[in-house]
């Protein structure tokens, strides 16, 4: 699964990327996936790459469709709330799971996620 995630992400990362941090929240037939990629010592949101890197929103969404297909069986097995993937340009991949339901505090949860995982 880890190799498949990496293979799905890498074609949609800009040249010179250092590492990427991806958030995934999947359920039956629906998902929320996004990532931040470190380029030149700054994080770039996956949906803000078109102007500087030529990677379109449509391409990013196709990547996420593929990642959903990879992650959903894992979600069915473990029923996690969210998964975070950290991938370096050297091929090191680590996956973190959160099993607590954050439906009621989603906004705060996302802010805490950014603070936790988006450290340079």
N, C-alpha and C positions, 0 to 999 in steps of 0.2 A: 504494500500500500504506500509506503513512504516514497519509494522510487517512482511510483505512478504520479504521486502528487508533485514531486520535483519535476518530472518530465512534462507535466501539464503546465506548471508555472513558468519554467525557464524561458520558453519561446516568447513570453509576453513581458519580459523584464528588459529594461533599457540597457544598452551597452554601458559597461563600467559599474554595474550594480555591485554592491558589497554584501548585503543580506536583505532578506525580505521577511516580514512578519505578517502572517495571514490569520484572519479571524473567520471562523465558520460556525454558523448556527443552522442546523438542518433539521427538517421534519419531513413527514411524508408529502411529497409533491411541492415542497416549498423550501427555499433556503435564503440565507443572508450570508454572503461571503464578500470580503474585501481584504485588501492588503495595503501595506505601506512598504515601499522599497527604499533602501538607503542608497543614495547616489551622491557622490561628492560631499559626504558627511552631513546630509540632510535627508529626512524622510519625505517621500513623495507619495501622495495618495494615488491609488490605482486608477481613479477616475479623473486624475489631473495630468495624465501622461501624454495626451495627444499633442498638445502644442509643442512641448519641448522634445518629446521622444517619438512621436508619430505612432503611438500605440492607441488605437481607437477604443472607445467605450464598447463598441460591438465586439471587438476582439477580446476585450477583458471579460465580457459577459459569456462569450463562447468558452473561454478558459474556465469560468466558474461553473458552467453547465457540466463540463467534463469533471471538474473536481467534485461536484455534487454526486455524480455517478460513482466516484471512487469512495467518497466518505459515507454515503448513505448506508451501505451494509455494515460499516463499523458502528454507526449510530444505532442501527437496529440491534446489534449485539450488546452494546454497552449503555445505550440511552443517556448519553451525555447531553448537557445543555449547550456547551460550546467547546470548540477545539481551536487551539492556537498552534500554528506551525511556524517555526523559525528555521529558515534555510539560508546557509551561507553560500557565497560563490565558490567555495571549496568543496561543496557537496555535503556538508554536515547538516543534518535535519533532525530537529527535536520537535516532538509534539506534546502539548499539554492539554489536559482535559479538565473541564469544570462540570461537575455533576449537580451543582446547586441550581435550582430554578430561580432565574432572575426576571421573570415575566413582570413582576410588580415593580421592579427597580431598574428597568432596562437602561434608562438614561444614565443613572449613576454608575451602573455596571460598565457601560461603554467607556465612560470617563476614567474609571479605575483601571480598566483594561489598557487604555492608552498609556496611562501613567506607569503601569507595571511593565508593559512589553515594548514600549517605544523609547527605550533608553539607548543612547548612542553607544 
